[in-house]
Amino acid sequence: MKLTLGPILFYWTRQQIMDFYADMSEQPLDVIYLGETVCSKRRALSLDDWIGLARDVREASGAEVVLSGLALIEAASELSSLRRLCDNGEIKVEANDMAAVHYLSRKGAEFVGGPSLNVYNAFALEELTRNGLTRWVPPVECSADLLAALMQQAQQNQLALPEIEVFAWGHLPLAYSARCFTARAENLPKDDCGFICQNYPEGVPLTSQEGQLVFTLNGIQTMSATPTNLLAEYPRMQRMGIEALRLSPRAQDMAQVVEMFDAVRQGVQPPLALDGCNGYWHGQAGMLRVEEVGLC
């Protein structure tokens, strides 16, 4: 299976971003996604900067490079920026909103469908495939059984499917809101946030009154409390016909995460189980860990 590096979901400084991709360009990755998907106020890099970085990463790594668009469009200016992204004419785009699907399909351009598109059955997927979708990242709440049923539905109805790329490691992006939770936590208005997100390169942990880690806050995005880790599911995903595994960037030790997954696809025996927010994959509450879903 291919290993892909998803777009950075947190807000890092320009130098952090450049250093990160210089490092990732040396890793055994097949696809690298770049761009801002969470908040339009995050402008450490402009669109032209992202395109230039995409060229550099492609040349240095040899990997396929994809530019990702916003998952939540709230203003006409964001729609205009999205159109510019879709019109870049050089780098394939990951559509994370149906507006991007509209722009790209009208242009006849091939695109990737990101995990924030609400697609859950083979007929909807086939419609998108006929309009240019070549790779699909299922919503993170999709279970292995749901994906298997979707693939069976496609086979029974002779429907064309794109490549399927599963979100296999990282904090799961669960929801988007018009409110900025990070600014709110710092008693700042969203429109004058001071880019406070940069103080939290891996998000803000949110605990319950009992001290249990419940979510990770990342600007307007709510994420899982801890990363999901589906490495132990590698053999099952391979049997299912999953073509690619997405690893979501983190600020520390990302090279070790890539190395761990690459070792397994090179033949190293995966662990029987791994800790993480893996409940969704098993058709249960997403925050459940392996021991809680009864797999050990």
HELIX and SHEET records of a PDB file:
HELIX    1   1 ARG A   14  MET A   24  1                                  11    
HELIX    2   2 LEU A   47  SER A   61  1                                  15    
HELIX    3   3 ALA A   76  CYS A   86  1                                  11    
HELIX    4   4 MET A   98  LYS A  107  1                                  10    
HELIX    5   5 ALA A  122  ARG A  130  1                                   9    
HELIX    6   6 ALA A  144  GLN A  156  1                                  13    
HELIX    7   7 PHE A  181  ALA A  185  1                                   5    
HELIX    8   8 LYS A  190  ASP A  192  5                                   3    
HELIX    9   9 ILE A  196  ASN A  199  5                                   4    
HELIX   10  10 LEU A  231  GLU A  233  5                                   3    
HELIX   11  11 TYR A  234  MET A  240  1                                   7    
HELIX   12  12 MET A  254  ARG A  265  1                                  12    
HELIX   13  13 TYR A  280  HIS A  282  5                                   3    
HELIX   14  14 VAL A  290  VAL A  293  5                                   4    
SHEET    1   A 9 THR A 228  ASN A 229  0                                        
SHEET    2   A 9 GLU A 163  GLY A 170 -1                                        
SHEET    3   A 9 LEU A 133  TRP A 136  1                                        
SHEET    4   A 9 PHE A 111  GLY A 113  1                                        
SHEET    5   A 9 LYS A  92  ALA A  95  1                                        
SHEET    6   A 9 GLU A  64  SER A  68  1                                        
SHEET    7   A 9 VAL A  31  LEU A  34  1                                        
SHEET    8   A 9 LYS A   2  LEU A   5  1                                        
SHEET    9   A 9 ALA A 244  LEU A 247  1                                        
SHEET    1   B 4 PRO A 173  TYR A 176  0                                        
SHEET    2   B 4 GLN A 221  SER A 224 -1                                        
SHEET    3   B 4 LEU A 213  ASN A 218 -1                                        
SHEET    4   B 4 VAL A 204  THR A 207 -1                                        
END                                                                             
